[in-house]
Amino acid sequence: MALSRNVRLSFWTDAKVIDDFTPEDRYFFLYLMTNPHTNLCGCYEISKKQVSDETGYTKEVIEKLIKRMSDTHNVIRYSEQTKELIILNWGKYNWTESAKLRIALEREVENVKDAEFKRFLTETMNADDTVSIPYPYTMDNSVYTNTLNTNTLVANTNTEKKKKKEKEPKHRYGEFNHVTLTDKEYNTLVEDYGEQKVLLAIKNMDEYCEMKGKSYKSYYLALRKWGMDAVNERSSNGNGSRTNNNTEQGTGATVSDDPFEGLSDKQKQAYREMCIEQYGYDPLEKL
């Protein structure tokens, strides 16, 4: 185990990091590159509980961060079976042509448990160009992008065009799996309200849907319309007073004080029932 890890200064000026990474993403990716479990080959065994203990995040938050690093940013993969994590472009910035390093790398790669990770590392060491684990997303012009050969690049470009025509998939959240959000919807909520509040709002809405048999066409809009408002209301009540915010957190956009604005009569009744049963307050009394 190394006593230190170097992080290139270009990390902070990379276009992808600046444009796409949230502050939380940057902290988490720096942890993945510098934690005490890292090694020469960039593929190491680590459990989600270990990551949780060392970063201070809950296991649920860690699962969301790993998914975002893999699916959204395309910089890592994680094997649930072997509990191994691989940083895809590690070799490009940490390997040299040293014969001694080559021997040490081969020894580490031989101990990798996940077959796909081992194949990727072996081909990376033996190829003139860096190869990639098959994945539908390409991320050009980034210091964290794998260099692909021509055939792979053409195949991935065609796949990407096909993906753009397809509807973005939704993922289920909550204990009862009622709340469905796309990655973009989830990330937008996190950027606007913070991960802890979003997870609490999802939990409350999921339990409410399970208890009342409710469902919504867009859980993203439902969370923005009254889910986050209910969490803020509960937090304010817990402090003994309610803070009336006219600005949506993180956006600077002015919003109405009326939580019923833009809702149908059916939606208004559903929102009122949820607030009374989940938080013990009637939103009509606040108007």
C-alpha positions in Angstrom: 0.0 0.0 0.0 1.4 3.4 -1.0 1.8 6.1 1.6 0.7 8.8 -0.8 -1.1 9.3 -4.1 -0.6 12.0 -6.6 -3.5 13.9 -8.1 -2.9 15.9 -11.3 -3.5 19.6 -11.1 -5.5 19.3 -14.3 -8.2 17.6 -12.3 -9.5 21.0 -11.1 -9.5 22.5 -14.7 -10.8 19.5 -16.6 -14.0 20.5 -18.5 -15.9 17.5 -17.4 -15.2 18.0 -13.7 -16.1 21.7 -14.0 -19.3 21.3 -16.0 -20.7 18.0 -14.8 -19.3 17.2 -11.3 -21.1 18.6 -8.3 -18.9 19.5 -5.2 -20.0 16.1 -3.7 -18.9 14.3 -6.9 -15.5 15.9 -6.8 -14.9 15.0 -3.1 -16.1 11.4 -3.7 -13.9 10.9 -6.8 -10.9 12.3 -5.0 -11.6 9.8 -2.2 -11.8 6.9 -4.8 -8.4 7.9 -6.2 -6.6 8.5 -2.9 -8.1 6.2 -0.2 -5.7 3.7 1.5 -7.1 0.8 -0.4 -5.9 2.0 -3.8 -3.1 0.1 -5.6 -0.9 0.1 -8.7 -3.4 -1.3 -11.1 -6.3 1.0 -10.1 -8.6 -2.0 -9.2 -9.1 -2.7 -5.5 -11.4 -4.5 -3.2 -13.5 -2.3 -1.0 -17.0 -2.7 0.5 -19.7 -0.1 0.5 -19.6 -0.2 4.3 -15.9 0.7 4.3 -16.6 3.6 1.9 -19.4 4.7 4.2 -17.2 4.5 7.4 -14.3 6.4 5.7 -16.3 9.2 4.0 -19.0 9.7 6.6 -21.8 9.2 4.1 -24.6 6.7 4.8 -24.6 3.5 2.8 -27.7 4.6 0.8 -25.8 7.8 -0.2 -22.7 5.8 -1.2 -24.8 3.5 -3.4 -26.2 6.6 -5.2 -22.7 8.1 -5.6 -21.2 4.9 -7.0 -24.1 4.7 -9.4 -23.6 8.3 -10.5 -19.8 7.8 -11.0 -20.5 4.7 -13.1 -23.7 5.5 -15.1 -23.6 9.3 -15.3 -19.9 10.2 -15.3 -18.5 6.9 -16.7 -15.3 7.0 -14.6 -15.5 3.8 -12.6 -17.2 0.4 -12.3 -18.1 -1.5 -9.2 -18.6 -5.3 -8.9 -21.3 -6.3 -6.4 -20.2 -9.9 -6.5 -16.5 -9.4 -5.7 -16.8 -5.9 -4.1 -14.1 -4.6 -6.4 -13.9 -1.1 -7.7 -12.0 -0.1 -10.9 -11.0 3.4 -11.9 -11.2 3.2 -15.7 -8.5 5.6 -16.7 -6.1 4.9 -13.9 -3.4 3.4 -16.1 -3.1 6.4 -18.4 -2.0 8.6 -15.6 -0.3 6.3 -13.2 1.6 3.7 -15.3 5.0 4.0 -16.9 7.1 1.7 -19.1 9.2 0.6 -16.2 10.0 -3.2 -16.2 9.8 -3.3 -12.4 6.4 -1.7 -12.5 5.2 -4.1 -15.2 6.1 -7.1 -12.9 4.3 -5.5 -10.0 1.2 -4.8 -12.1 1.0 -8.3 -13.5 1.1 -9.6 -10.0 -1.7 -7.4 -8.9 -3.8 -8.0 -12.0 -3.5 -11.8 -11.4 -5.2 -11.3 -8.0 -8.2 -9.4 -9.4 -11.3 -11.5 -8.9 -13.8 -10.0 -11.4 -13.2 -11.6 -14.8 -14.2 -8.5 -16.8 -12.0 -6.2 -14.8 -9.1 -8.6 -15.2 -9.6 -8.7 -19.0 -9.8 -4.9 -19.2 -6.5 -4.5 -17.2 -4.7 -7.2 -19.1 -5.6 -5.7 -22.5 -4.8 -2.2 -21.3 -1.3 -3.3 -20.3 -0.7 -5.2 -23.6 -2.3 -2.8 -26.1 -0.8 0.2 -27.8 -4.0 2.1 -27.2 -6.1 2.0 -24.1 -9.2 -0.1 -24.4 -12.5 0.2 -22.5 -15.0 -2.0 -20.8 -17.9 -2.2 -23.2 -20.3 0.7 -22.2 -22.8 2.7 -24.2 -21.7 6.1 -23.3 -18.6 8.0 -24.7 -17.2 11.0 -23.1 -14.9 12.9 -25.4 -12.3 15.6 -24.5 -11.8 14.7 -20.9 -8.7 13.7 -19.0 -10.8 10.9 -17.5 -11.9 9.5 -20.9 -10.4 6.2 -22.1 -8.6 6.3 -25.4 -10.5 4.0 -27.8 -9.3 2.3 -31.0 -11.1 3.2 -34.2 -13.4 0.2 -34.3 -14.5 0.7 -30.7 -15.1 4.4 -31.3 -17.4 3.8 -34.3 -19.3 1.2 -32.4 -19.8 3.4 -29.4 -20.8 6.4 -31.5 -23.5 4.4 -33.2 -24.7 3.1 -29.9 -24.8 6.6 -28.5 -27.0 7.8 -31.4 -29.4 5.0 -30.8 -29.5 5.8 -27.1 -30.4 9.4 -27.8 -33.5 8.2 -29.6 -34.6 6.1 -26.7 -36.4 7.4 -23.7 -34.2 7.9 -20.6 -34.8 5.0 -18.2 -36.2 5.6 -14.8 -34.9 4.0 -11.6 -37.0 3.0 -8.6 -36.3 4.6 -5.2 -37.6 4.0 -1.7 -38.2 0.9 0.4 -41.4 0.0 -1.5 -40.0 1.1 -4.9 -42.9 3.5 -5.7 -40.9 6.6 -6.6 -39.4 6.5 -10.1 -36.8 9.1 -11.4 -34.4 9.4 -14.2 -30.8 10.0 -13.4 -31.2 13.6 -14.7 -34.2 14.2 -12.5 -32.5 12.8 -9.4 -29.3 14.8 -10.0 -31.3 18.0 -10.5 -33.1 17.5 -7.2 -29.8 16.8 -5.4 -28.3 19.9 -6.9 -31.3 22.1 -5.9 -32.0 20.7 -2.4 -29.1 18.5 -1.3 -29.0 14.7 -1.2 -30.1 14.3 2.4 -33.4 16.3 1.9 -34.1 14.5 -1.4 -33.6 11.1 0.1 -35.9 12.0 3.0 -38.6 13.4 0.7 -38.4 10.2 -1.4 -38.7 8.1 1.7 -41.8 10.0 2.8 -43.5 9.9 -0.6 -42.7 6.2 -1.0 -44.3 5.4 2.3 -47.3 7.6 1.6 -47.9 5.9 -1.7 -47.6 2.4 -0.1 -50.0 3.4 2.7 -52.6 5.1 0.5 -52.2 3.3 -2.7 -51.4 6.5 -4.5 -49.3 6.9 -7.7 -48.1 9.9 -9.7 -47.4 10.3 -13.4 -44.3 12.3 -12.6 -42.7 11.8 -9.2 -40.1 14.4 -10.1 -42.8 17.1 -10.3 -44.6 15.7 -7.2 -41.4 15.9 -5.2 -40.8 19.5 -6.4 -44.4 20.6 -5.8 -45.0 19.3 -2.4 -42.5 16.6 -1.4 -39.6 19.0 -0.7 -42.0 21.6 0.8 -43.3 19.0 3.3 -39.7 18.1 4.3 -38.9 21.8 4.8 -42.1 22.3 6.8 -41.3 19.4 9.1 -37.7 20.7 9.6 -39.1 24.2 10.4 -41.6 22.8 12.9 -38.8 20.9 14.6 -37.0 24.2 15.2 -40.2 25.6 16.7 -40.9 28.1 13.9 -41.6 28.1 10.2 -39.4 29.9 7.8 -41.3 31.1 4.8 -39.0 31.0 1.8 -40.0 32.6 -1.5 -37.0 31.4 -3.4 -36.4 27.8 -4.4 -33.2 26.6 -2.8 -30.2 26.5 -5.2 -32.0 28.0 -8.2 -32.7 31.6 -7.3 -36.1 31.2 -8.9 -39.0 32.9 -7.2 -41.8 30.5 -6.3 -45.3 31.0 -4.9 -46.2 30.8 -1.2 -49.3 28.8 -2.2 -48.4 25.1 -2.2 -51.6 24.4 -4.1 -50.8 26.6 -7.1 -51.1 24.8 -10.4 -52.6 21.6 -8.8 -55.9 20.0 -9.7 -58.6 19.5 -7.0 -57.6 15.8 -6.8 -53.9 16.7 -6.4 -54.7 19.3 -3.8 -56.6 16.7 -1.7 -53.9 14.2 -2.0 -51.2 16.7 -0.9 -53.4 17.8 2.0 -53.9 14.2 3.2 -50.2 13.5 2.9 -49.2 16.5 5.0 -51.8 15.8 7.7 -50.9 12.1 8.0 -47.1 12.3 7.6 -46.3 15.6 9.3 -49.4 16.5 11.4 -50.1 19.9 9.8 -52.8 21.1 7.5 -51.4 23.3 4.6 -54.7 25.1 4.3 -54.1 26.6 7.7 -50.9 28.2 6.4 -52.6 30.2 3.7 
